[in-house]
Amino acid sequence: MGNAVRIIGGDLRGRVLHFPDLDGLRPTPDRVRETLFNWLGQRLDGLVCLDLFSGSSALAFEAVSRGAARVDSVDVNSKACASIRENCRKTEVVNIAVTCSEATDFLRQNRQLFDVVFLDPPFAQNGLIEDVLAVLTKHLSNGCRIYLESADDIEIPQDFKSLRVAKAGRVHFALWEFQRQDAK
């Protein structure tokens, strides 16, 4: 396992996470993670987060490092999930729950409401964002922030407001806010 990513902020800053060499696995680059957490605010104290398509789970660890109460880390690849569990053991992180599942299956079976969601599907499966958004809204607290990463521009669906949009290399990334229609 020669692949590694360093946590860039919070209590775990500087800790190195190792992850397997898997097809399509590309951790969110440092510069993009730094921008994202500047957008979100440096602290996520007490928030409940969801990291779908976790891969290396760098975003989950960044969230916990910055005070998130809990992060559900979901990935379909059993090697990625085993790696995330091992990184939790090594860093003594106990508030990341790892689920090895398809993203939409996880959402259909889960009842949790989330305050922050990280959506970073493999670039080769960019259509997964639409599939996930179709079932995600019932899991979002009002005002939930959703971070998306994609190879292409992402169209904003109803009930979401774009807060920030940027591009770094091939990576398009955005931060949206969810507003329930009945809460307006």
LORO-401888 format. One line per field, with one value per residue: residue number from 1; residue in one letter; chain; y, x, z of N, C-alpha, C in turn. Coordinates in steps of 0.2 Angstrom, whole numbers. Example, Ala and Ser with C-alpha at 12.3 -4.5 7.8 and 13.67 -1.06 7.14 Angstrom:
REM residues 2
num	(1:2)
residuo	(a:s)
cadena	(A:A)
n_c2	(-28:-11)
n_c1	(66:64)
n_c3	(39:35)
ca_c2	(-22:-5)
ca_c1	(62:68)
ca_c3	(39:36)
c_c2	(-16:0)
c_c1	(66:64)
c_c3	(39:39)
//
This chain:
REM residues 184
num	(1:2:3:4:5:6:7:8:9:10:11:12:13:14:15:16:17:18:19:20:21:22:23:24:25:26:27:28:29:30:31:32:33:34:35:36:37:38:39:40:41:42:43:44:45:46:47:48:49:50:51:52:53:54:55:56:57:58:59:60:61:62:63:64:65:66:67:68:69:70:71:72:73:74:75:76:77:78:79:80:81:82:83:84:85:86:87:88:89:90:91:92:93:94:95:96:97:98:99:100:101:102:103:104:105:106:107:108:109:110:111:112:113:114:115:116:117:118:119:120:121:122:123:124:125:126:127:128:129:130:131:132:133:134:135:136:137:138:139:140:141:142:143:144:145:146:147:148:149:150:151:152:153:154:155:156:157:158:159:160:161:162:163:164:165:166:167:168:169:170:171:172:173:174:175:176:177:178:179:180:181:182:183:184)
residuo	(m:g:n:a:v:r:i:i:g:g:d:l:r:g:r:v:l:h:f:p:d:l:d:g:l:r:p:t:p:d:r:v:r:e:t:l:f:n:w:l:g:q:r:l:d:g:l:v:c:l:d:l:f:s:g:s:s:a:l:a:f:e:a:v:s:r:g:a:a:r:v:d:s:v:d:v:n:s:k:a:c:a:s:i:r:e:n:c:r:k:t:e:v:v:n:i:a:v:t:c:s:e:a:t:d:f:l:r:q:n:r:q:l:f:d:v:v:f:l:d:p:p:f:a:q:n:g:l:i:e:d:v:l:a:v:l:t:k:h:l:s:n:g:c:r:i:y:l:e:s:a:d:d:i:e:i:p:q:d:f:k:s:l:r:v:a:k:a:g:r:v:h:f:a:l:w:e:f:q:r:q:d:a:k)
cadena	(A:A:A:A:A:A:A:A:A:A:A:A:A:A:A:A:A:A:A:A:A:A:A:A:A:A:A:A:A:A:A:A:A:A:A:A:A:A:A:A:A:A:A:A:A:A:A:A:A:A:A:A:A:A:A:A:A:A:A:A:A:A:A:A:A:A:A:A:A:A:A:A:A:A:A:A:A:A:A:A:A:A:A:A:A:A:A:A:A:A:A:A:A:A:A:A:A:A:A:A:A:A:A:A:A:A:A:A:A:A:A:A:A:A:A:A:A:A:A:A:A:A:A:A:A:A:A:A:A:A:A:A:A:A:A:A:A:A:A:A:A:A:A:A:A:A:A:A:A:A:A:A:A:A:A:A:A:A:A:A:A:A:A:A:A:A:A:A:A:A:A:A:A:A:A:A:A:A:A:A:A:A:A:A)
n_c2	(-6:8:20:36:49:65:72:88:97:102:92:80:84:82:68:53:44:28:20:7:3:6:4:19:26:41:51:67:81:90:104:106:100:109:121:117:115:128:134:128:131:131:122:108:106:95:91:80:69:63:53:48:36:34:29:33:39:52:64:61:59:71:78:73:76:89:91:85:76:63:52:44:33:27:15:5:-4:-18:-18:-5:-1:-10:-4:9:6:1:13:20:13:14:28:30:34:34:38:36:28:14:8:-5:-4:-1:15:20:9:10:22:19:11:17:28:40:58:70:83:87:82:73:70:61:53:40:46:39:35:45:48:43:53:59:48:46:58:57:49:55:67:64:62:73:86:102:115:108:105:101:94:92:83:81:76:83:98:101:100:110:103:106:112:114:126:134:137:139:137:129:125:114:109:94:93:97:106:109:117:115:120:113:116:113:112:113:120:133)
n_c1	(4:7:1:-4:-11:-11:-18:-25:-29:-35:-38:-31:-21:-8:-7:-5:-14:-15:-19:-26:-21:-32:-43:-49:-48:-45:-39:-46:-38:-25:-26:-39:-46:-42:-48:-62:-64:-61:-72:-83:-80:-68:-71:-81:-89:-99:-107:-116:-110:-109:-99:-100:-95:-82:-68:-52:-56:-52:-59:-69:-60:-54:-66:-69:-57:-59:-69:-82:-96:-100:-96:-102:-95:-95:-92:-91:-81:-73:-59:-56:-64:-59:-47:-50:-56:-44:-36:-44:-42:-28:-27:-35:-48:-65:-77:-80:-91:-90:-96:-98:-105:-116:-119:-132:-140:-136:-142:-155:-158:-154:-158:-154:-151:-141:-129:-119:-113:-103:-100:-92:-90:-82:-74:-76:-89:-98:-112:-118:-120:-132:-141:-139:-143:-157:-161:-156:-161:-170:-162:-156:-153:-162:-154:-142:-126:-119:-106:-99:-89:-83:-80:-86:-96:-109:-126:-138:-150:-168:-172:-160:-146:-133:-118:-104:-93:-80:-64:-51:-38:-43:-54:-70:-78:-90:-100:-116:-131:-145:-162:-177:-192:-204:-200:-198)
n_c3	(0:-6:-8:-2:9:16:31:32:41:57:72:68:60:49:50:42:30:23:8:-3:-20:-31:-45:-52:-40:-33:-22:-15:-20:-10:-11:-16:-5:5:0:0:14:19:13:20:33:46:56:60:71:80:70:59:46:29:19:4:-8:-3:-5:-2:10:14:15:25:36:37:41:53:60:61:70:68:74:70:56:42:32:16:4:-10:-13:-6:-2:-1:10:20:22:26:38:45:45:54:65:67:69:80:78:82:78:65:55:45:30:19:4:-10:-15:-17:-12:2:5:3:14:25:38:44:46:38:40:33:17:7:-10:-21:-33:-43:-58:-70:-68:-68:-69:-58:-49:-52:-49:-35:-30:-33:-22:-11:-4:6:17:21:32:35:27:25:19:4:-4:-20:-32:-48:-65:-74:-77:-65:-65:-56:-45:-41:-25:-21:-18:-25:-18:-19:-33:-42:-51:-52:-61:-69:-61:-57:-44:-31:-19:-12:-5:4:4:11:3:10:21:18)
ca_c2	(0:14:27:40:56:68:76:95:102:100:88:75:87:79:61:50:39:24:17:3:5:3:7:24:29:47:56:74:84:94:111:106:99:116:126:115:117:135:136:125:134:126:117:105:103:92:89:73:69:57:52:43:35:36:28:34:42:58:69:58:60:79:81:71:80:96:91:81:71:56:52:38:32:22:13:-2:-9:-21:-16:2:-2:-12:1:14:3:1:20:22:9:18:35:29:37:30:41:35:21:11:3:-7:-5:3:22:21:4:13:28:17:7:21:33:46:64:72:90:89:76:73:66:61:46:39:50:35:33:52:47:41:59:59:42:47:64:55:46:58:72:62:61:80:91:108:119:103:107:95:95:87:83:78:77:88:103:98:104:110:101:109:112:116:132:134:142:140:133:130:120:113:104:91:92:102:105:114:117:117:120:110:119:109:116:114:124:140)
ca_c1	(0:11:-3:-5:-14:-10:-24:-22:-32:-39:-34:-27:-17:-1:-7:-5:-18:-13:-25:-24:-21:-38:-45:-53:-48:-41:-41:-47:-31:-24:-28:-46:-48:-41:-53:-68:-65:-62:-79:-87:-78:-63:-73:-88:-91:-106:-111:-116:-108:-109:-94:-102:-89:-76:-61:-47:-59:-48:-64:-71:-55:-54:-72:-68:-52:-62:-74:-88:-98:-100:-96:-104:-90:-98:-89:-93:-75:-71:-52:-56:-67:-54:-41:-53:-56:-37:-34:-47:-38:-21:-28:-39:-54:-70:-83:-82:-94:-88:-101:-96:-111:-117:-121:-140:-142:-135:-147:-162:-158:-152:-163:-150:-151:-135:-128:-114:-113:-97:-101:-86:-90:-77:-75:-79:-96:-101:-119:-120:-122:-140:-144:-139:-147:-164:-163:-152:-164:-174:-157:-153:-156:-163:-147:-137:-121:-117:-100:-98:-83:-85:-76:-90:-100:-115:-132:-141:-157:-172:-171:-153:-144:-126:-115:-98:-91:-73:-61:-44:-36:-49:-59:-75:-81:-95:-104:-123:-135:-151:-167:-183:-198:-209:-197:-197)
ca_c3	(0:-6:-9:5:9:23:34:31:46:63:77:65:55:48:50:35:28:17:5:-8:-27:-34:-51:-51:-34:-33:-17:-17:-19:-4:-13:-16:2:8:-2:3:22:19:11:25:39:48:61:59:78:82:64:56:39:25:14:-1:-13:1:-7:3:15:16:17:31:41:38:44:60:62:62:75:66:79:67:49:39:26:12:-2:-13:-13:1:0:2:17:25:22:30:45:47:46:60:71:68:71:85:77:83:76:58:53:38:27:12:0:-16:-12:-17:-7:8:6:4:20:31:40:47:43:38:40:27:13:2:-15:-25:-37:-48:-64:-75:-66:-66:-69:-51:-45:-53:-46:-28:-29:-33:-16:-5:-1:12:22:22:36:31:27:24:14:-1:-8:-26:-36:-54:-71:-78:-73:-62:-65:-49:-45:-37:-18:-19:-20:-26:-14:-22:-38:-43:-55:-52:-66:-72:-56:-55:-38:-29:-13:-12:1:3:7:10:0:15:26:15)
c_c2	(6:21:30:47:58:72:83:99:99:96:83:77:84:72:59:44:35:21:12:6:2:7:13:28:35:51:63:77:89:101:111:105:106:121:124:117:124:137:134:128:129:121:115:102:101:90:82:73:63:58:46:42:36:35:28:36:49:63:67:60:67:81:79:75:87:96:88:76:64:57:45:38:26:21:6:-7:-11:-19:-9:2:-4:-7:7:12:3:8:22:19:13:25:36:34:32:32:41:28:19:6:1:-9:0:10:22:15:7:18:25:13:11:26:40:52:67:80:92:82:78:68:66:54:46:43:46:34:40:52:45:47:59:54:43:53:62:52:50:63:70:61:68:84:98:112:114:106:101:97:90:88:79:80:83:93:99:102:104:108:106:108:113:123:132:139:144:135:134:124:120:107:101:91:98:101:110:112:119:117:118:114:116:114:118:119:131:144)
c_c1	(4:7:-5:-8:-13:-16:-21:-24:-34:-34:-29:-22:-10:-2:-8:-10:-16:-19:-23:-25:-27:-40:-50:-53:-43:-43:-42:-40:-31:-27:-36:-49:-48:-46:-60:-69:-64:-69:-84:-86:-73:-65:-80:-91:-98:-110:-110:-115:-108:-104:-96:-96:-83:-69:-56:-50:-56:-53:-67:-67:-54:-60:-71:-63:-54:-68:-81:-90:-98:-99:-97:-99:-93:-94:-91:-87:-73:-64:-52:-59:-63:-49:-44:-53:-49:-35:-38:-44:-32:-22:-32:-45:-60:-77:-84:-85:-93:-93:-99:-103:-111:-120:-129:-143:-142:-140:-154:-163:-157:-158:-160:-151:-144:-134:-123:-113:-107:-99:-95:-85:-84:-79:-78:-86:-99:-108:-122:-122:-130:-143:-144:-143:-155:-166:-160:-156:-168:-169:-154:-157:-157:-156:-141:-132:-119:-111:-100:-92:-85:-80:-79:-93:-106:-121:-136:-148:-161:-171:-164:-151:-136:-123:-108:-97:-84:-70:-54:-42:-42:-55:-64:-78:-85:-98:-111:-126:-142:-156:-174:-189:-203:-207:-196:-202)
c_c3	(0:-7:-2:4:16:25:34:37:52:68:74:60:55:48:43:35:22:14:-1:-15:-30:-40:-50:-45:-34:-28:-19:-15:-13:-6:-13:-9:6:7:1:10:23:18:17:32:42:53:59:66:78:76:62:49:36:20:9:-6:-9:-2:-2:10:18:18:24:37:42:42:52:63:64:66:74:72:76:59:46:32:22:6:-4:-13:-6:3:3:9:22:27:27:37:48:49:52:66:72:71:77:85:78:81:68:57:46:36:20:8:-6:-12:-11:-12:0:10:7:10:26:32:43:43:44:37:34:24:8:-3:-20:-29:-41:-55:-69:-74:-64:-66:-62:-47:-45:-49:-38:-26:-29:-26:-10:-1:5:18:23:27:32:32:26:18:10:-5:-14:-29:-42:-60:-75:-74:-71:-62:-58:-49:-41:-30:-16:-22:-20:-22:-16:-28:-40:-48:-53:-56:-70:-67:-55:-48:-36:-22:-14:-5:0:7:6:8:5:21:24:18)
//
